[in-house]
Every structure is written in C-alpha cells, then in structure tokens.
Amino acid sequence: MPIFVDEKASLFHLQAKNMSYIFRIMNGYPVHGYWGKKLNHQRGLAHLFKPYAKDFLDRLPQEYPQYGSGDHRNPAYQIRLEEDGSRISELVYKNHRIVKGKPKLDGLPAVYTETDKEAETLEVVLTDPYSGLEAILSYTVFKDFDCLARSVRFTNKGKQTIRLLRALSASVDFPDNRFDVLYLSGAWSREAHIRRRPIGPGITAIESRRGASGHQLNPFMALLSPNADEDQGEVYGFSFVYSGNFLIAAEVDQFFTTRVSVGINPFDFSWKLAPGESFQTPETVMVYSSRGIGEMSRTFHRLYRTRLARGVYRDKERPILVNNWEATYFNFNEEKLVKIAKAAAELGIELFVLDDGWFGKRDDDTTSLGDWQEDRRKLPRGLAGLAKRVNDLGLKFGLWVEPEMVSPESELYKKHPDWCLHVKGRRRTLARNQLILDLSRQDVREYIIETFSGIFSRVPVSFVKWDMNRNMTEIGSEKWPADRQMEIAHRYILGLYEILERLTSAFPHILFENCSSGGGRFDPGMLYYMPQTWTSDNTDAVERLKIQYGTSLVYPISAIGSHVSAVPNHQVGRVTPLATRGHVAMSGNFGYELDLTKLTEKEKKLVKEQVARYKQIRRLVQQGDFYRLLSPFEGNETAWMFVSEDKKEAVVFYFRVLSEPHPPRKRLLLKGLDPDRVYRLGEKAEYFAGDQLMGAGIPLRLPREDFTSLLFKLSAAT
C-alpha cells in the first residue's frame, strides 16, 4: 500500500505511482527528508536525515514549523494564549495512525476517494503540553495519482482559550533554491496569465485579501527546475482547495533552502478556540512531475475532474448552450427570449440560459438583488411559463442568479439592512451598486436556501449560472461578538459552502456553473460544488487564447466555460472570424452568447456546423488528456490538442493571431499519441504514423488573413 512506516527509525514513506514523500520524527519534530521521484523503500532511507541530526530549528527542514522557539522563517501556525498573551508554542509528536481511503473534511471541499483501495491517509498527532493545543497533520497519498493532499485539524484540549493567529494547511522545506516559480495573475477580463521567474533570497508570495480567491492571483503556485518546460524537468505544484483569502509563499533563507507555505491568509485572520473546540484548515493538493509542466497539469486535470468535481454531470457530456446576456442585456421580454431559443433549437443547441434582469425591477444593475421574484412586465407567464415554452422547443432551461448579493435599492435591504457585511459607524462601500450578504449568519443562509429551493422546485431549471460580482469591504457582522470579528471572512466562505452543499444535494439534476465576474473565483473549492466555471467575461477569441491556456495549467478542460460572442467584441472591440471564435470556444465547454436571430444565413450554416462538430468531439475535449503545443505567451501562434485515454482519437486546434508576409513553411509537432499506431487525418485519405506526427509534425497551410485557426481530427486506422 502507499504508506510505509519504519517504526524503529520513526520514518514515514508515502509512495504514489511515480512519487515518494518522506519524513521522520527527530527529537519530537516531524522533519522533512525528500519529495520527488519514487524511491525503493526496501533499501533503507534513514540516511536522508543524517545531515540534520544536530541542527538548530532555524536550519531544520520541518513538516509543520512553529513560531518562537528558534525557527525564524515563516511558521505554519501561530497561537496566542488568552490568559497571558504569550505567542509561543511547541508542537511535538505524540502518535500516528493510518486510515484506509480518505476521510471527509468537515464543512470544506476536498478531493475524495470512491473506494478505500484508492488511497491511504496518514494522520500524525502533535501536541503542545503547556497550552493543550493538539494538531493532527493529515496526509493522503493516492495510488494512481502523483499527488499528496494535506490539511491540519487543531483542537484545544487545554483549559484556557487559545486564539489561532495563523493556521496554514501545508509547509514544505526544500534543500536548495534552484527553482523558478510559476503562477497565474491577471485582472477582470484578463485572467490566468502565466508568470515565471527565478526565486532568490527573500519571499516570493501570491495572496488574496479580497474575501475571494480573485482574478488577480489564482491559489496555485509551482516550483520548477530551471530546465523544466512542458515536457521535461521537475515540477512541484501547490493548489489550494479554498475560495477565500489565501497565501502561497516561497521563502529562501540565508542557507539557500526554500520553504513553501500554503493556507488561509493570516492577514486579518484569527480564530478563537475555547476548550474542546476544533478548527479544520482547508486542503492543499501537492502534485509532483518529473516530466515537465504538462504532466503536472494532466495530473491535476484527472484528479480534479474525477475526484474533486462531483454529481450527475461529473462524467457526463456538458450541454451546448446559448446565453442571452450579450444579446439583450437587461432589455428583453418573453417573446424576444423565445425567438432566441427557437433559433437555437433550429441550430442544434441544447440549452437556453436566461441571464440577469428577470427579477424585481431589474432594468439595470442599480436595483433588486435580493428580490428574487419574476418581473411580470418582462415575463407575464413567470419563469415557469417561459421555461415551458423553451422546453417545448426541445431545449433545456437555465437561469442566472446572484444569491450572495443585495442591492440597497431592494425590498430585502429595506426589511433587513443588517443582513449585509458591515461595520457599525462605518460607511457601506458599494461595488457594482451592491452589497454582500453576511453568509456567516444562519438566518441569511436559510433565506437564500429557502428562496432558491422554492424557485428550483416550481421551475424546470436544468442549469444555474451562480454569479458573484464584487469583493469584500467593511468585513464585519452584527451577529458575532467583538472577539470573533476576524473570523468573519472565513465564516462567510464556510457559509457559502454550506449553502452550495445543501442546494446541490437537494437538486442533483441541475448543472451548476460557477461565475464570479467571470473567473474571479475560479478555484478548486468551487469546483467541488460546481463542475464548471465561467472562465472570463472576456469572450474575445484572441484574448481567450491566453486565458484558457493559463487556466489549463491547473484546471481540467471540463471546468472551462467558453462561448462565441458577437463582433465587434464587447470587451475589446476586435473583429474575429466566426470560425476562429468557434474553435476557441470549442476548446472548452461550448456555447454562444449573442443574438442568434440576427445571424445571416451563411453564419447560421457555420454555427450549425460548429454545433454538430462539437457534439462529435466534446467527450474528447471534456474528458481527454490535454497537451499544450504552442504558447500564446511566447509568440504569434497557439496550439493545443486532446487525446483519448486509449490514444485512438485526438483533436488538434491551431491558432495564428496575425498574418505574416512571406512566412516560413510551418509544421506542427503533436504530443501524446501512440508512436506505433497509424492515424487517419480528418476526412481525407491521409495516414500518418504516431511517431511521425510527434517527431516531424503535420504541415500547416494557412490563408493570408489575421485571426486564423485550424482544427484537425485524428483517428487510429483499423
């Protein structure tokens, strides 16, 4: 099994398919020894720790370092004792146990197992005798994934109140600093841009203090060997399964060792632990690859697609949809919507989604959030009547909602002005003319659950787009005492998870899509409840090349929502051919966000062809192995491909942004194929060996125009 214990040496060896992770107990401290390629356990591994026998804490590579006892680097946790105000603690080893499978995390999203044979979990119990603090370090190692899932559970077993000031989920000490750091940064409509640079003395950190994971920095970081690229080199990936404030930091000390810390951001955070109370940290997923960034990504993809996402739609093909937002914005009525749905049905589209503006007096974004009753001016038959008309056309019906928000101009706010996040005596900062409901309150959570349970029970909703259009300010709650106000941001996220768990459990037939002004909360925590995410509000095909390419570093393609919208594009004004817009959108969960009734006959013909083509390839796109071929961050071209698990099928997408004068002859080298198979290219009678396609590539013949794209389908010859 994956976990070996050398009781004599107090050594733990966690072994995955191609990976080993090793630590031991030395003088009571869990000391890190190794993380990398799989090692043979039978040959003895205690020698890995000989250099550390007499090391002071400041040089000791620890598994869960503390503050105040000699280690001056970033600690994994910090406490304050309420009686004397001291901030010193010293967790030491007490015992351990091994559990088959993977226990659930109470109230938090996490990767899971379907059978106990898939994984083992090591729980190492540490105690601080003086304070009574207990910490259980949890390590789950999977049999078929080169990854480790880590979290910590704190319990106050003492007699005085303890305040957690810092409670990270994982810490890893590397023996040197010969790494580049890789992460994703951006902004609204410019998400998931790849950043890579060497690390050096000091701290390289990414974080959020917004109350959400955010557009700006995704809760993911990787350390790369300097030679690492898509196909070679060592890669250590850290992904935080959480949707709120986070911190991922790589600290290089005076001895040129590197400490990576991952967890809830300690900024503006504390948690009160009365005697007997516990606190569970969110989970960190750590992936190792000896074969470059691409293999790290495919490990994350397979794990998150099959053992993080849940529900009916986890393994199902996702429907092709049309969303009315960019077609109508707030200006619509029932007849206009039905016309769009009718046009969609004629083109083979499967789902119609009604976006913002269907409730209260919502003619713009200044009013009505919280008042979730149909606007009978626009929808005289209500949602149920509209949904029936859509269903009668052969389409399923979907609905946009924004349950976490409230408009000051709303009946709900007039009735409950205390229900939003706020601080007494301070102004309430508006963003997008709205405030945030206080999800730390049980009464607010019950209102949301009851309201939307009522809608989903009486309206045949098959799809929900769950939006969240602003970040936190004035973080406070009237329901919690003064000494718990620094808990509110985390309690909000826990409250959100409770709402999502209850709604998705009660309505398993509904496909929930996560949205946060686009990709502002594109994180593993949300994928646990909603198997796909609206990746960005920017639907421009050229911009989407970078956004979708960067997102694919961590997240499976089945999670990436991607639509064709009208031109000139509403975000950047660019005019891109419909064929190219289609190819970019077909590289994710495919849909349209434009007025189908305004298409020309030529455009309708092409859309119908795109829809039919996507139905042929969508299982491969959504469930296949993903390979990045050419990066939009490195040049004028982008390419990627999808390969079936049995390597019998593949689909390749190629994009060129600007046309070139007198260009060189181009060949595109493929990846992931069976070198010994012969593949048929497209519908033509052209056959190529797998090794030829990967070694010599396929020739590209491109028109003389900007924003061009190609799609190749490969099938193994019988």
Secondary structure, DSSP 8 states (H G I E B T S, - for coil): --EEEETTTTEEEEE-SSEEEEEEEETTEEEEEEEEE---GGG--GGGGGGGTT--TTTS-BSS--SSSS--S--SEEEEETTT-------EEEEEEEEES----TTS-----SSGGGEEEEEEEEEETTTTEEEEEEEEEESSSSEEEEEEEEEE-SSS-EEEEEEEEEEEEES----EEEEEEEETTEEEEEEEEE--SEEEEEE--SSS--SSEEEEEEEE-TT--SSSB-EEEEEEE-SS-EEEEEEE-TTS-EEEEEEE--TT--EEE-TT-EEE--EEEEEEESBHHHHHHHHHHHHHHHHTS-STTSSS----EEE-HHHHTT---HHHHHHHHHHHHHHT--EEEE-S--BTT-SSTTS-TT--SB-TTT-TTHHHHHHHHHHHTT-EEEEEE-TTEE-SSSHHHHH-GGGBS--TTS----BTTBEEB-TTSHHHHHHHHHHHHHHHHHS-EEEEEE-------S---TTS-GGGGGGHHHHHHHHHHHHHHHHHHH-TTSEEEE-BTTBTT-SHHHHTT-SEEE--S---HHHHHHHHHHHTTTS-GGGEEEEEE-SS-TTT-----HHHHHHHHTTSEEEEES-GGG--HHHHHHHHHHHHHHHHHHHHHHHSEEEEEE-TTSSSEEEEEEE-TTSSEEEEEEEESS--SS---EEE---S--TTSEEEETTTTEEEEHHHHHHT-EEE---SSSSEEEEEEEEE--
